[in-house]
Amino acid sequence: MKRESTTARHLELEYKAEFLEKAVADVLFTHCLSELPWREELVKMFGQTFIAPRLSCAIADEGCIYRYRGSQTESIRFTQELDSLRWKLQNQLKVPFNYILATQYRNGNDYVGWHADDERDLVPGQTIANISLGEARDFRIKSRDGSFDERVITDHGSLLLMHGDILHTTKHSLLRTRRSIGSRVVLSFREVRR
């Protein structure tokens, strides 16, 4: 398990435990919980529509649309706080992020199952930057051919980067836990086609 500011074993997966200072992460976490219009996420699978075990919110520049798992979430514009974080990431990573898929996991029962971020609305070969706020949770990623399997404990204020082909060659999941824990927010910065 990775907790240090280090590069994970896979070159296209990078984890930085203290990307944001705690005070900054605390303010951003409060902002997200209180100011974003969280909604139940409807997911289409196997010809049926389900309510996902989590809440979501989309933040995007005008003209950016992102469809995933058969659904499309109506987006809001970047808040000042999220725009500041976007510019910090863009300056360091040189990636023109124009979309955030924000997810709130209210407790240990909320999770996301195995999936790949390989939708056609994403710019090919991009970097996805995940900022974690709130409770630490286990993020698991594994290759489709079984050659790679990694578990990363994503802490408050951490940054998890997924680059290039890893988005097509792996699946990942945020695991459910039986521990009694509080809320967690993930801000997943992406570049989508216009």
Secondary structure, 3 states (H helix, E strand, C coil): CECCCEECCCCCEEEECCCCCHHHHHHHHHHHHHHCCCEEEEEEECCEEEEEEEEEEEEECCCCCCEECCEECCEECCCHHHHHHHHHHHHHHCCCCCEEEEEEECCCCCCEEEECCCCCCECCCCEEEEEEEECCEEEEEEECCCCCEEEEEECCCEEEEEECCHHHHEEEEECCCCCCCCCEEEEEEECECC
